[in-house]
Amino acid sequence: MTERKSDWDALQLRPEDHVATALRAFKKGEMAHVKLAEKTVVQSLNEDIPLCHKLAVMDIPTGTRIKKYGEVIGEAVIDIAAGAHVHVHNIKSLRARTEDQK
């Protein structure tokens, strides 16, 4: 059986990832169908999520080193609820730092 593109609209690449990538723009209250390997899970969204941005697939406590693609991409600066938009407003980069450029 082949999978239809409409069966999922967000992608989590590794089981240890805290986030998935939105493959379309979402509005608050919508359900994202998140694909991970051979399964698809449904995540309720509590914020708007722009196309190609990250959404939390689990609760992420402050200080957690957030993984995407199996790699740490930053650290949560506040508690992030499952279904939230994950971006520069609630994580800090551990690689690119503006204070290092001064």
C-alpha positions in Angstrom: 0.0 0.0 0.0 1.4 3.4 -0.9 1.1 6.4 1.5 -0.9 9.4 0.2 0.7 12.7 0.7 -2.4 13.9 2.5 -1.9 11.2 5.2 0.6 13.5 7.1 1.5 17.2 7.1 4.4 17.4 9.5 7.6 15.3 9.7 9.6 14.2 12.8 12.8 12.6 11.5 14.1 10.8 14.6 12.3 9.3 17.6 14.5 11.4 20.0 13.5 14.7 18.2 11.5 17.1 20.4 10.1 18.8 17.3 8.6 18.1 13.8 8.7 20.3 10.7 5.4 21.7 9.5 4.9 20.9 5.8 2.1 23.4 5.5 1.0 26.4 7.5 -1.2 25.6 10.5 -3.7 27.7 12.5 -4.1 27.4 16.2 -6.6 24.6 17.1 -5.8 22.5 14.0 -4.5 19.0 14.2 -1.1 18.1 12.7 -0.6 14.6 11.4 3.0 14.0 12.3 4.9 11.2 10.4 7.7 9.3 12.2 9.0 6.2 10.4 6.0 3.9 9.7 3.5 5.6 12.0 1.6 8.9 12.1 0.5 10.6 15.3 -2.0 13.4 15.7 -0.8 16.6 17.6 -3.2 19.3 18.5 -1.7 22.8 17.9 -2.0 25.6 20.4 -0.4 28.3 18.2 -0.2 29.2 14.6 2.7 27.4 12.9 4.2 28.8 9.7 5.2 26.6 6.8 8.6 24.9 7.4 8.7 26.0 11.1 9.0 23.6 14.0 6.2 22.4 16.3 6.8 20.7 19.7 5.7 17.0 19.7 6.1 16.8 23.4 6.3 19.1 26.4 9.8 20.7 26.6 10.9 22.0 30.0 13.0 25.2 30.3 16.7 24.3 29.9 16.1 21.2 27.7 18.5 20.9 24.8 16.1 20.5 21.9 16.8 18.0 19.2 15.8 18.1 15.5 17.3 15.6 13.0 18.8 13.8 16.0 21.0 16.8 16.7 20.8 19.5 19.4 19.6 22.8 17.7 19.2 24.9 20.8 18.0 25.2 24.3 14.5 26.0 25.6 14.4 29.4 27.4 10.9 28.8 28.6 8.6 25.8 29.1 7.3 24.8 25.7 4.0 22.9 25.6 3.4 20.1 23.1 1.7 21.6 20.0 3.5 25.0 20.4 5.5 26.9 17.7 9.2 26.3 18.4 11.4 29.2 17.1 13.7 32.0 18.2 11.1 33.4 20.7 11.4 30.3 22.9 14.8 28.7 22.2 18.3 30.0 22.1 20.9 28.8 19.6 23.9 27.0 21.1 25.9 27.7 17.9 25.1 31.0 16.4 25.4 33.7 19.0 25.2 37.4 18.2 27.2 38.4 21.3 30.2 36.4 19.8 30.2 38.7 16.8 30.8 41.9 18.8 
